[in-house]
Amino acid sequence: MLKPLEMAHAFLAEILTKNDYALDATMGNGHDTVFLAKRAKEVFAFDVQFEALQNTRNRADAEGLDNVRLFWSGHQNINHYILGCKVAIFNLGYLPNGDKSITTRYDTTIDAIEQVLNILSVGGRVSIVIYPGHEAGKLEKVEVLDYVSALDQNYFTVMLYEPLNQINTPPLLVMIEKIKSTDDPFYDRF
Ligand SMILES: C[S@@+](CC[C@H](N)C(=O)[O-])C[C@H]1O[C@@H](n2cnc3c(N)ncnc32)[C@H](O)[C@@H]1O
């Protein structure tokens, strides 16, 4: 059975082609950026830590990938840089083996998800991997699930993929598909 991160990738890879733009909202060590770059025309990747940009650039270079554009900026600023994308991934939490105090926070995460949903192509998909094993992640799980659960079903299909019988606090995955343009006067952005 696929783990949540593997499922996150499979969900996006199913529709991603070399004609499409992809977004990595939390580049970290660049694993997700590289996964997307192998399948997309171009990947836009964001992180607040310069270390993440260095690690991601090195990883992309090692794979011979020159179709990644790295932004040293929080994903809550995506609107300032990106006009559209077909797929997006949020791999939340902190950088593995890095500073655990620099973690995603539910308020900016939700702000970014909302921006991404608006610029996403119709038929486009978003994967959100949440790690509830630390304090900020526990709160992020509650708030992000609350937010995505309230998305209008006429515009988005939202699915949850979560291990139910593990004793610790394993990651879970939210998958969203956009089924109708939000660029109409009837869409309620709350
Ligand atoms: C779990 S790691 C991402 C793993 C990464 N996708 C990979 O493939 O290695 C989470 C990352 O989110 C970053 N982050 C925290 N707050 C952020 C924000 N507001 N915008 C963008 N990235 C942020 C952290 O610096 C950290 O690198």
Ligand as a Chemical Component Dictionary entry (heavy atoms), coordinates in Angstrom:
data_LIG
# 
_chem_comp.id                   LIG 
_chem_comp.type                 NON-POLYMER 
_chem_comp.pdbx_formal_charge   0 
_chem_comp.three_letter_code    LIG 
# 
loop_
_chem_comp_atom.comp_id 
_chem_comp_atom.atom_id 
_chem_comp_atom.alt_atom_id 
_chem_comp_atom.type_symbol 
_chem_comp_atom.charge 
_chem_comp_atom.model_Cartn_x 
_chem_comp_atom.model_Cartn_y 
_chem_comp_atom.model_Cartn_z 
_chem_comp_atom.pdbx_ordinal 
LIG C1  C1  C 0  8.809  18.836 5.385  1  
LIG S1  S1  S 1  9.842  20.097 4.746  2  
LIG C2  C2  C 0  9.586  19.919 3.001  3  
LIG C3  C3  C 0  10.234 18.703 2.386  4  
LIG C4  C4  C 0  10.567 18.892 0.932  5  
LIG N1  N1  N 0  9.395  19.107 0.109  6  
LIG C5  C5  C 0  11.476 17.852 0.349  7  
LIG O1  O1  O 0  11.163 17.249 -0.689 8  
LIG O2  O2  O -1 12.563 17.646 0.914  9  
LIG C6  C6  C 0  8.920  21.594 5.077  10 
LIG C7  C7  C 0  9.598  22.851 4.566  11 
LIG O3  O3  O 0  8.666  23.932 4.666  12 
LIG C8  C8  C 0  9.412  25.106 4.821  13 
LIG N2  N2  N 0  8.556  26.213 5.240  14 
LIG C9  C9  C 0  8.191  26.609 6.478  15 
LIG N3  N3  N 0  7.377  27.689 6.405  16 
LIG C10 C10 C 0  7.227  27.967 5.086  17 
LIG C11 C11 C 0  6.518  28.968 4.354  18 
LIG N4  N4  N 0  5.763  29.881 4.968  19 
LIG N5  N5  N 0  6.610  28.966 3.018  20 
LIG C12 C12 C 0  7.365  28.049 2.362  21 
LIG N6  N6  N 0  8.056  27.081 2.985  22 
LIG C13 C13 C 0  7.988  27.045 4.331  23 
LIG C14 C14 C 0  10.471 24.708 5.822  24 
LIG O4  O4  O 0  11.544 25.612 5.781  25 
LIG C15 C15 C 0  10.823 23.291 5.342  26 
LIG O5  O5  O 0  11.941 23.337 4.481  27 
# 
loop_
_chem_comp_bond.comp_id 
_chem_comp_bond.atom_id_1 
_chem_comp_bond.atom_id_2 
_chem_comp_bond.value_order 
_chem_comp_bond.pdbx_ordinal 
LIG C1  S1  SING 1  
LIG S1  C2  SING 2  
LIG S1  C6  SING 3  
LIG C2  C3  SING 4  
LIG C3  C4  SING 5  
LIG C4  N1  SING 6  
LIG C4  C5  SING 7  
LIG C5  O1  DOUB 8  
LIG C5  O2  SING 9  
LIG C6  C7  SING 10 
LIG C7  O3  SING 11 
LIG C7  C15 SING 12 
LIG O3  C8  SING 13 
LIG C8  N2  SING 14 
LIG C8  C14 SING 15 
LIG N2  C9  SING 16 
LIG N2  C13 SING 17 
LIG C9  N3  DOUB 18 
LIG N3  C10 SING 19 
LIG C10 C11 SING 20 
LIG C10 C13 DOUB 21 
LIG C11 N4  SING 22 
LIG C11 N5  DOUB 23 
LIG N5  C12 SING 24 
LIG C12 N6  DOUB 25 
LIG N6  C13 SING 26 
LIG C14 O4  SING 27 
LIG C14 C15 SING 28 
LIG C15 O5  SING 29 
# 
